[in-house]
Amino acid sequence: MANRILIVDDAAFMRMMIRDILSKNGYEVVGEAPDGAQAVEKYKELKPDLTTMDITMPEMDGISALKEIKKLDGNAKVIMCSAMGQQAMVIDAIQAGAKDFIVKPFQADRVIEAIKKTLG
């Protein structure tokens, strides 16, 4: 069975890019969310194997959403997505329980490598 992935990013274009990379590599995208608050709701509803989470979003940022998801599921696997120059936020995300991070603009091989490593 394909691994089920939830994509969270406020930019529809970025969600489309990740969805495209994942689909081409045999992963099943079970849902998408444009902000952290919806991400938490979708996580509860869909119980994905892995979530890709943008850091900077309206409503609730990725780190806050990550913390909420980790409260719901201590074993949640979340990979953070950040733009260049957000190193401090990436460190916060890892401390909050993120398994890995990928930098925008996305490189397909790096995205797949992070996902394979995280899903083990």
Buried (B, 14 or more C-beta within 10 A) or exposed (E): EEBBBBBBBBEEEBBEBBBEBBEEBEBEBBBBBBBBBBBBEBBEEBEBBBBBBBBBBEBBBBBBBBBBBBEEEEEBBBBBBBEEEBEEBBEBBBEBBBBBBBBBEBEBEEBBEBBEEBBE
